[in-house]
Every structure is written in C-alpha cells, then in structure tokens.
C-alpha cells in the first residue's frame, strides 16, 4: 500500500480522485493501492520555552534557544492556549495510516513551507518508510498523472528543507527572544515581536504618525489658456509658487500680456509591451487596487481557484515560464477565446507570439500564475473577479504592444515658462483588454484631438486662473501598498506575507478602516516602545533571503546561518535591555 500526504483536504481528495482512491474513510481516502490523507495546514511547530520545562524566563536564560522537539499546533481559547483538537485527531489518523503503508509520497505544497511541513510530520511520527516527492504546479488531471509518473527522490529536496527549517528556527530565535526580552524589559503586557511583523507594524505606525503630525503647506499653481482653431489649451506654470503675492503678481502679468509664445513642441511615439504575468504579490496588488479585496482574501481565493484546477500554483514569486509550460499555452488560449466573454479578443491575440515576450525560466521554482484551460463552472463574485484578472493578464501577453503618442508643448507668457504634457493612444493593443489608460498616461493629460503647434508661434491668451492648494496628509497604507513595501524591503515571502498581516490583525496591533490599514492603540504602544530599535528595522534581516537561497543551493550550511542569526539576536536583546535598564524596572519573572 502507498500512502500520499497532502497539506489540504481538497488537494488530497483531488489527487485521490485522479488515482482512483474513491473510498472515503475517517480523515483519508483509499482505493487502487493508495491511501491519501492530509493535514490542516502546518499542524506542528517548534516548542516554546514553557513546553521544554522553562516555565519562567529569567535574565540569565537569554539567549533562549529553540528546543529540538516539535509540538502540536496550539490555539487560543478563553482559558488560554491549548493543543488544536482537530490537529491532534488528524495526526492520529495520519500515524495509523502511515504505519499501514510501505511507501510514502510527499504531496504537500511544492515549496519551502510544504517541504518543511512534510519533513516535520515524517520525523514527528517516527516514520522509517522510503518516501518520494510529487512536485506539480497545477491540480489538473494531466499534471497529477504526469507528476505521479515522474516521482522524484525526496533527498533531492534536502537543501530546500534545510532552507525552510533554517528560516523557521531563525524566526523562532529572533521572535521568541525579542518578545520575551521586551516583556521582561518593560515589565508589562504580552508583547509579540518578530523579524517581519515588527518592521511591518513599525512602518504602518510611522505613516500613521506622519499623517497625524501633518502640517499643510500652501502652493499657488498658475494656469493660462491658449486659443487656436477654436480649441482651448490649458497650460500650467512649471513651478507651483509657494508665496501668494508672487503667484498673484504672475497671474496679473499673464492677464496683461494677452499673448504667449510657443518655445518648444516635442512628440514621441512609444511602444509599450504587455506587463509580465502575475506572481502572487502582483495579483494581490492589482486585486486590491481595482476591486478592494485584501491581500489575505486574494491569497485565499487564489488557493481556492488552484484547488478547483482553474489556475496554476498561486504562491509563486516568479513572473516567468519555462519553455515546456509556455508551449502548452496556445491550445489553452484557443479554448478560452471560444468563451463568449473573451470571443471579441480572438482577432487581436497572436498565439504565435515569440517566447521572449514572456521570458524563460529554468529553475525548479514555481512559474508565473497562468490558467489551466479547465472551464470554470459557477464561481462566486470575488472568485470571478480574481480569475478574470488572471485570464486577462495571460491574454495581454499574447497581444501586440500598445502604441502611444506623447506630446509636450512649452510656452512663455509674461517671461515665465508654462507647459502641458498630453498623450494619445494610437493603437490599444493589449491595453484593450481592461481599458486602463492610466497605466500608460505617465502623468500626462489625455487629448484625443490636439491642434498643431509650431515653435515661435504667437497665440492669444484666452484666460488665466490662480488656484490655492494645500498639501494633503499622506494616506494610511492600503493592502496594495503594504504588499509592495514588504516586497521591496525583502520582508517575508509571497507565501508568508499574508500570514504576517493576519498575525498583526489577530493580535490586535492593526485593524482595517475602510480600505486602509491603521494601527490600534495597542499597536501604537508597542511601536513607541521599540521605535528606533534594530528589531523594528526592515534592514535587520534583509540579507536572510539571500542566505537562505544559498542554503538551497548547498553553498551555505544551516549551522553557519544560525550562528549569524544568534549574533543578531544578541544585538537585538542587548539593545532592548539597554533602552530599558534594569534599575528602572521592578525585579521578577514574566
């Protein structure tokens, strides 16, 4: 009998269906020589100090080191933290099932986290059977069948597990030590710090404080309107004046001048190619921007679409495709273009587009998010919004570039320089899918028909205007901006960022105010406690991902990496204790 372990019930049932294991049992499926089971996400974690006998943390106990034992996932209840009963029961089912099998196939997520989940489960249950790895990027029947026919040896992924385990232990080291240190140092609360969550919280709070402390600044834009061929062209002074008296004087001078001289006319045509295919971060940003769904919602919906076999593996950071996957897209697109909602694009799509329009990927990393060709059944409104964006992005990739004409006209009036920048779309190309002109506007004004202007031409001033502007405070972060910030700052991965936001929400450090993410009083208090410290600095662990990638490639050992992490932990806890000296606090334990 062969056992297959997945990390989600839906994924397990889908694999079981394809393999003919159709008999339902308690917590698994069986049939045709297979037993297919699942976890409910990651049901195991590194034990906390209290789990390994350290009930009270004293000053002498730092730095705290992660114990070798794993513990069952805990959940918070009214009476404190207790083992998750669902995890406990399912672990018993998995243990019983694995003991009855000769071979185990790891079918957890083909990622760092999925590899660690299986390896931890395998070790926790004391398994000894040989195991193989199922590595697939979609749940279509073809992908599962091909993956089962090309199972990989588990030891091929040893370095991937070491990278995941190293990251897990490093997060424990920094998170547990800094959390216990801050609680010990300030003598109150049950504060939670982490290498990603704390810098993210600090950035949310920093912008919130900046908004609170905003002092409006005045500016006075001056405009003139020129008339040619019964068309009005409104031009803006190149500098927004900050002194009302100077702006008013310019306004009066322009009225008195009555004419303006065209000093420069510039035109250029630009071909703008379609944007790259989606990875999870770009998908989260676009869905939040256009439809207002949170990053957490988008990841959950994308996972649901994946489990419904409609899209490829969503938790990817890549926007490229390997050649073999690229070659499967034309027939998939033909099938999609036959649907009535996409039929009007059939004449615009070039299914023979050159491969370099997408890019090539040769690594084992998951490729960009694409559709599978499975026809969607009845989807919920939000699922359809996300699915349509993914379909549209793949369609855009096979469409010609968008051609845009950009025009800049400069003029002088009353010895001061005025300018207008406009754009005109000549050929929509891929932009015709969603008609989002702001993508190519580049800060210019849209002008469908514009008079022809010539250098040194003199034109009458048809009007002048003076506007009083006050600078607006910066807005709180949206999910789109937060995902972008974390991406650029190297905080977390596409797979873990939504869990960071979820953690901050669950611990009541942040909340949603409409579409904005704002800190709570509890979050602001923690921010003020650690503001300016290393633990709140995004650059503290910015090099970790590079080092973890080296572990994946076998270029760096886990021991070397964790030694460096321990040095960082000592720096962080030392700074916390220096900022909150012992003599200023009551002695005791936490």
C-alpha positions in Angstrom: 0.0 0.0 0.0 1.3 3.5 -0.9 0.5 6.5 1.4 0.1 10.0 -0.1 0.3 13.0 2.3 -1.0 16.4 1.3 -1.5 19.6 3.3 -5.1 20.4 2.5 -8.2 18.2 2.4 -9.3 19.5 -1.1 -5.9 18.8 -2.6 -5.9 15.3 -1.1 -9.4 14.5 -2.4 -8.5 15.8 -5.9 -5.4 13.6 -6.1 -7.3 10.6 -4.7 -10.0 11.1 -7.4 -7.4 11.1 -10.2 -5.7 8.0 -8.7 -8.9 6.1 -8.3 -8.8 6.1 -4.5 -12.5 6.8 -4.1 -13.5 5.2 -0.9 -14.0 7.7 2.0 -12.6 6.9 5.4 -12.2 9.0 8.5 -9.6 11.6 7.5 -8.3 9.9 4.4 -9.3 8.3 1.0 -8.3 4.8 -0.1 -8.5 2.6 -3.1 -6.5 1.2 -6.1 -3.5 0.6 -3.8 -3.3 4.1 -2.4 -4.2 5.8 0.9 -4.4 9.5 0.5 -4.5 11.7 3.6 -4.0 15.4 4.5 -3.0 17.8 7.2 -4.9 21.0 8.1 -2.0 23.3 7.1 1.1 23.2 9.4 -0.1 21.3 12.5 3.4 21.2 14.1 5.7 23.9 15.4 8.9 24.4 17.4 8.2 24.1 21.1 8.1 27.3 23.2 10.3 27.6 26.4 7.5 26.6 28.6 7.0 23.4 26.6 10.5 22.3 27.3 10.5 23.0 31.0 11.3 26.7 31.3 8.2 27.9 33.0 9.6 31.4 33.9 12.2 33.2 31.9 15.0 34.9 33.9 17.7 37.3 32.8 20.3 34.6 32.9 18.3 32.5 30.4 19.0 34.7 27.4 19.5 33.9 24.6 16.8 31.4 24.5 17.5 28.5 22.1 14.9 26.6 20.1 14.4 23.0 21.5 14.8 20.1 19.2 11.3 18.8 19.9 8.2 19.8 17.9 4.8 20.3 19.5 1.2 20.2 18.1 -0.2 23.5 17.0 -1.9 25.4 19.8 -5.0 27.6 19.6 -6.1 30.3 21.9 -9.3 29.7 24.0 -11.0 31.5 26.9 -8.8 29.5 29.2 -5.5 30.1 27.4 -3.5 28.3 24.7 -4.3 24.6 24.2 -3.5 22.0 21.5 -5.7 22.2 18.5 -8.1 19.2 18.9 -8.5 18.9 15.1 -4.8 18.7 14.6 -4.4 16.1 17.4 -7.2 13.9 16.0 -5.9 14.1 12.4 -2.3 13.4 13.5 -3.6 10.1 15.0 -5.3 9.3 11.7 -2.2 10.0 9.7 0.0 8.0 12.1 -2.3 5.0 11.8 -2.5 5.2 8.1 1.3 5.6 7.5 2.0 2.6 9.7 -0.1 0.5 7.4 1.8 1.6 4.3 5.2 0.5 2.7 6.0 3.7 0.8 5.1 7.4 1.4 4.7 10.1 -1.3 5.0 13.7 -0.1 2.4 15.7 -2.0 2.4 18.8 0.2 2.9 22.2 -1.4 5.9 22.2 -3.8 7.6 24.9 -1.8 9.9 25.5 1.1 7.0 25.6 3.6 5.4 22.5 2.1 8.7 20.6 2.2 9.2 21.5 5.9 5.6 20.5 6.7 6.2 17.0 5.4 9.7 16.5 6.9 8.5 17.7 10.3 5.5 15.3 10.1 7.7 12.4 8.9 10.1 12.9 11.9 7.4 13.7 14.5 5.6 10.4 13.7 8.8 8.4 13.7 8.4 7.2 10.1 11.0 4.9 8.6 9.4 4.0 5.2 11.1 5.2 2.0 9.5 8.3 0.5 9.2 10.0 -2.9 8.2 13.6 -3.9 5.3 14.7 -6.0 6.2 18.1 -7.5 3.5 19.7 -9.5 2.3 23.2 -10.4 -1.4 22.6 -11.0 -4.1 20.1 -10.0 -5.3 19.2 -13.4 -5.7 15.5 -14.2 -2.8 15.8 -16.7 -0.5 17.4 -14.2 -1.2 14.9 -11.4 -0.9 11.9 -13.8 2.4 13.2 -15.2 3.7 14.1 -11.7 2.9 10.6 -10.4 4.7 9.1 -13.4 7.8 11.2 -12.6 8.1 11.0 -8.9 11.3 12.5 -7.5 13.6 11.2 -4.8 13.0 13.1 -1.5 16.7 13.6 -0.9 16.7 15.9 -4.0 14.9 18.4 -1.8 17.1 18.1 1.3 18.6 21.6 0.8 15.1 23.0 0.3 14.1 21.6 3.6 17.2 22.9 5.3 16.4 26.4 4.0 12.9 26.2 5.3 14.0 24.7 8.6 16.7 27.4 9.0 14.2 30.2 8.3 11.8 28.6 10.9 14.5 28.4 13.5 15.8 31.8 12.8 12.3 33.3 13.1 11.9 31.4 16.4 15.3 32.8 17.7 14.5 36.4 16.9 10.8 36.3 17.6 10.9 34.5 20.9 14.0 36.2 22.3 12.9 39.7 21.4 9.3 39.1 22.6 10.4 37.8 26.0 13.0 40.5 26.2 10.6 43.3 25.6 8.1 41.9 28.1 10.9 41.4 30.6 12.3 44.9 30.0 9.2 47.0 30.2 7.5 44.9 32.9 4.1 44.8 31.3 1.9 43.2 28.7 2.3 40.2 26.5 4.0 41.8 23.5 4.8 39.8 20.4 7.8 40.8 18.2 9.0 39.2 15.1 11.6 39.8 12.3 8.9 40.6 9.8 5.8 41.6 11.8 7.6 44.2 13.9 9.1 46.2 10.9 5.8 46.0 9.1 3.9 47.3 12.2 6.6 50.0 12.6 6.0 51.1 9.0 2.2 51.2 9.4 2.6 53.2 12.6 5.3 55.5 11.2 3.0 56.6 8.3 0.0 56.9 10.7 2.1 59.3 12.9 3.2 61.2 9.9 -0.4 61.7 8.9 -1.3 62.8 12.4 1.6 65.3 12.5 1.0 66.7 9.0 1.2 70.5 8.7 -0.5 71.6 5.4 1.7 73.6 3.0 0.3 76.2 0.7 1.0 76.4 -3.0 -0.4 78.6 -5.8 -0.5 77.0 -9.3 -1.0 79.5 -12.1 -2.6 78.5 -15.4 -3.1 80.1 -18.8 -5.5 79.1 -21.6 -4.3 79.5 -25.2 -6.7 79.5 -28.1 -6.0 78.0 -31.6 -8.6 76.9 -34.2 -11.4 77.4 -31.7 -9.7 74.9 -29.3 -8.5 75.8 -25.8 -5.2 74.5 -24.5 -4.7 74.9 -20.7 -1.1 75.2 -19.7 0.4 75.2 -16.2 3.3 77.2 -14.9 6.2 74.8 -14.5 6.6 75.8 -10.8 3.9 75.9 -8.2 4.6 79.1 -6.3 4.5 79.0 -2.5 4.1 82.7 -2.0 0.6 84.1 -2.7 1.9 87.5 -3.5 4.3 86.2 -6.2 1.6 84.0 -7.7 -0.9 86.8 -7.8 1.7 89.1 -9.5 2.3 86.4 -12.1 -1.4 86.0 -12.6 -1.9 89.7 -13.2 1.2 89.8 -15.6 -0.3 87.0 -17.7 -3.6 88.8 -18.0 -1.8 91.9 -19.1 0.5 90.1 -21.6 -2.5 88.9 -23.7 -0.2 86.7 -25.8 2.1 83.7 -25.3 4.9 82.3 -27.5 5.4 78.6 -28.2 9.0 77.8 -27.4 9.1 74.0 -27.9 7.0 71.2 -29.3 8.1 67.7 -28.7 6.4 64.5 -29.9 7.4 60.9 -29.5 5.7 57.6 -30.1 6.3 54.7 -27.7 5.5 51.1 -28.0 4.6 49.7 -24.5 4.7 46.0 -24.1 2.2 44.0 -22.0 3.1 43.6 -18.3 4.6 40.4 -17.1 2.5 37.5 -16.0 1.2 37.6 -12.4 3.0 36.3 -9.4 1.1 36.3 -6.1 2.3 39.8 -5.0 1.4 41.5 -8.2 -2.0 39.7 -8.2 -2.7 40.9 -4.6 -1.8 44.5 -5.5 -4.0 44.6 -8.6 -7.0 43.0 -7.0 -6.7 45.4 -4.1 -6.3 48.4 -6.4 -9.2 47.6 -8.7 -11.6 45.6 -6.5 -10.7 46.4 -2.9 -10.1 42.9 -1.7 -7.4 42.4 1.0 -4.2 40.6 0.5 -5.5 37.8 2.7 -8.7 37.4 0.7 -6.7 37.3 -2.6 -4.4 34.5 -1.4 -7.4 32.5 -0.1 -9.3 33.0 -3.4 -6.2 32.1 -5.5 -5.7 29.0 -3.4 -9.4 28.1 -4.0 -9.0 28.6 -7.8 -5.9 26.4 -7.7 -7.8 23.6 -5.8 -10.6 23.9 -8.4 -7.9 23.3 -11.1 -8.5 26.6 -12.8 -5.1 28.2 -12.3 -1.5 27.0 -11.6 0.2 27.1 -8.2 -0.5 30.7 -6.9 2.1 31.2 -4.1 4.9 32.0 -6.5 7.3 34.9 -6.7 8.1 34.2 -10.4 6.7 36.1 -13.4 8.3 33.8 -16.0 7.5 30.5 -17.6 9.7 27.5 -18.6 9.6 26.6 -22.2 7.6 23.4 -21.8 4.8 25.3 -19.9 4.9 28.2 -22.4 4.3 25.7 -25.2 1.1 24.5 -23.6 -0.5 27.9 -23.6 -1.7 28.3 -27.2 -4.3 25.5 -27.1 -5.3 26.7 -23.6 -5.9 30.2 -25.0 -7.8 28.9 -28.0 -10.2 27.1 -25.6 -10.5 30.3 -23.5 -11.2 32.5 -26.5 -14.1 30.3 -27.5 -16.0 31.6 -24.5 -18.4 34.4 -25.2 -16.9 36.8 -22.7 -13.5 36.6 -24.4 -14.5 36.0 -28.0 -14.1 39.6 -29.1 -10.4 39.4 -28.4 -9.9 36.4 -30.7 -8.8 38.5 -33.6 -6.3 40.5 -31.5 -4.5 37.6 -29.9 -1.3 36.3 -31.6 -0.8 32.7 -30.3 2.4 32.5 -32.2 4.0 35.4 -30.2 7.7 34.9 -29.7 8.7 33.3 -26.4 10.9 36.2 -25.3 7.6 38.2 -24.8 7.1 36.1 -21.7 10.7 35.2 -20.6 12.3 31.9 -19.8 12.6 30.1 -16.5 14.7 27.0 -16.0 14.7 26.7 -12.2 12.6 24.4 -10.0 10.9 27.4 -8.6 7.2 27.7 -9.4 6.4 29.6 -12.6 4.1 32.6 -13.0 0.4 32.2 -12.4 -1.5 31.1 -15.5 -4.8 29.5 -16.4 -5.0 25.8 -16.9 -7.7 25.5 -19.6 -10.3 23.9 -17.3 -13.6 25.7 -18.0 -14.8 27.5 -14.8 -18.1 26.4 -13.5 -20.1 28.6 -11.2 -17.8 30.9 -9.4 -18.6 33.4 -6.6 -18.4 37.1 -7.4 -15.0 37.6 -5.8 -13.6 34.4 -7.3 -14.6 35.5 -10.7 -13.0 38.9 -10.2 -9.7 37.3 -9.4 -10.0 34.7 -12.2 -10.8 37.3 -14.8 -7.7 39.3 -13.9 -5.6 36.2 -14.3 -7.2 35.4 -17.7 -6.9 39.0 -18.8 -3.2 39.1 -17.9 -2.5 35.9 -19.9 -4.5 37.3 -22.9 -2.5 40.6 -22.7 0.7 38.6 -23.0 -0.3 37.3 -26.4 -1.4 40.7 -27.7 0.6 43.4 -29.7 2.1 46.3 -27.8 0.2 49.5 -27.1 1.3 52.5 -29.2 1.1 55.9 -27.5 2.0 59.3 -28.8 3.3 61.7 -26.1 3.3 65.4 -26.8 5.0 68.2 -24.7 4.3 71.8 -25.5 6.3 74.7 -23.8 5.3 78.3 -23.9 6.4 81.6 -22.4 4.0 84.2 -21.1 5.0 87.2 -19.1 8.6 86.0 -19.3 7.6 82.8 -17.4 7.5 79.2 -18.6 4.3 77.2 -19.0 3.9 73.6 -20.1 1.4 70.9 -21.0 2.1 67.2 -21.4 -0.5 65.1 -23.2 -0.9 61.6 -24.6 -2.9 60.0 -27.4 -3.3 56.2 -27.8 -2.7 55.3 -31.4 -3.1 51.5 -31.1 -4.5 49.9 -28.0 -3.0 46.5 -28.4 -3.0 44.7 -25.0 -4.4 47.8 -23.3 -7.8 47.0 -24.9 -8.4 44.1 -22.5 -9.2 46.2 -19.4 -9.1 49.8 -21.0 -7.0 51.1 -18.1 -5.4 54.1 -19.7 -3.8 55.4 -16.5 -1.2 52.6 -16.9 0.3 54.4 -20.0 -0.6 58.0 -19.1 2.7 58.7 -17.2 1.2 61.8 -15.6 0.1 63.3 -18.9 -3.3 64.7 -19.8 -5.5 62.7 -22.3 -6.0 64.6 -25.5 -7.8 62.8 -28.3 -7.6 65.7 -30.8 -5.0 68.4 -30.4 -4.2 71.4 -32.6 -0.9 71.5 -34.4 1.6 73.9 -32.7 4.8 75.3 -34.1 7.8 76.7 -32.4 7.9 80.6 -32.1 4.1 80.7 -32.8 2.3 83.5 -31.0 -1.1 82.7 -29.6 -3.7 84.8 -27.7 -4.2 84.1 -24.0 -7.9 83.3 -23.7 -7.9 83.2 -19.9 -5.8 82.9 -16.7 -6.5 81.2 -13.4 -4.9 81.0 -10.0 -5.6 78.1 -7.6 -4.9 77.9 -3.9 -3.8 74.4 -2.9 -3.0 72.9 0.4 -0.9 69.8 0.7 -2.8 66.7 1.9 -1.5 64.4 4.6 -0.2 61.0 3.4 -2.9 58.3 3.4 -2.6 55.3 5.7 -1.4 52.1 3.9 -3.6 50.1 1.7 -3.0 46.4 1.2 -1.6 47.1 -2.2 1.0 49.5 -0.8 1.8 47.2 2.1 2.5 44.2 -0.2 4.6 46.5 -2.4 6.5 47.7 0.7 7.2 44.2 2.0 8.2 43.1 -1.5 10.7 45.9 -2.0 12.0 45.7 1.6 12.6 41.9 1.3 10.3 41.2 4.3 8.8 37.7 4.2 8.0 35.8 1.0 4.9 35.6 -1.2 3.8 32.6 0.9 4.3 34.2 4.3 3.3 37.9 3.9 -0.4 37.3 4.3 0.2 35.3 7.5 2.1 38.3 8.9 -0.8 40.6 8.2 -3.2 38.0 9.7 -1.0 37.8 12.8 -1.0 41.5 13.3 -4.8 41.6 13.0 -5.3 38.7 15.3 -3.0 40.2 17.9 -5.0 43.5 17.6 -2.0 45.5 16.6 -3.7 46.7 13.4 -7.2 47.0 12.0 -9.0 47.9 8.8 -10.6 51.4 8.5 -12.3 51.1 5.1 -9.7 50.2 2.6 -6.9 51.4 4.9 -4.7 49.5 7.4 -4.3 51.5 10.6 -2.6 50.7 13.9 -4.7 50.2 17.1 -3.7 51.8 20.4 -2.1 48.6 21.4 0.0 48.6 18.2 1.0 52.2 18.7 2.1 51.5 22.2 4.3 48.7 21.0 5.6 50.9 18.2 6.6 53.6 20.7 8.3 51.0 22.9 10.6 49.7 20.1 10.8 52.7 17.8 14.3 53.2 16.5 15.5 49.8 17.7 17.0 47.2 15.4 14.0 44.8 15.9 11.8 47.4 14.2 14.2 48.0 11.3 13.3 46.3 8.0 17.0 46.1 7.1 17.9 44.0 10.1 17.2 40.7 8.3 17.2 41.9 4.7 20.0 39.6 3.8 18.3 36.5 5.2 16.6 35.5 2.0 19.9 35.7 0.1 21.5 33.4 2.6 18.5 31.0 2.6 18.8 30.8 -1.2 22.5 29.9 -0.7 21.4 27.1 1.7 19.0 25.8 -1.1 22.0 25.7 -3.5 24.2 23.9 -1.0 26.6 26.9 -0.7 25.9 27.7 3.0 25.4 25.3 5.9 22.5 25.7 8.4 25.0 26.0 11.3 26.8 28.9 9.7 23.5 30.7 9.0 22.1 30.2 12.5 25.4 31.3 14.1 24.9 34.6 12.3 21.3 34.8 13.4 22.3 34.2 17.0 24.7 37.2 16.8 21.8 39.3 15.5 19.6 38.1 18.4 22.2 39.1 20.9 22.4 42.6 19.4 18.6 42.9 19.4 18.0 41.8 23.0 21.1 43.7 24.2 19.6 46.9 22.7 16.2 46.2 24.3 17.8 45.8 27.7 20.0 49.0 27.2 17.0 51.1 26.3 15.0 49.8 29.4 17.7 49.4 32.1 17.2 47.0 34.9 17.3 49.7 37.7 14.2 51.3 36.2 12.1 48.2 36.5 10.8 46.1 39.3 12.6 42.7 39.5 10.7 39.5 38.9 9.8 37.0 36.3 7.4 37.1 33.4 
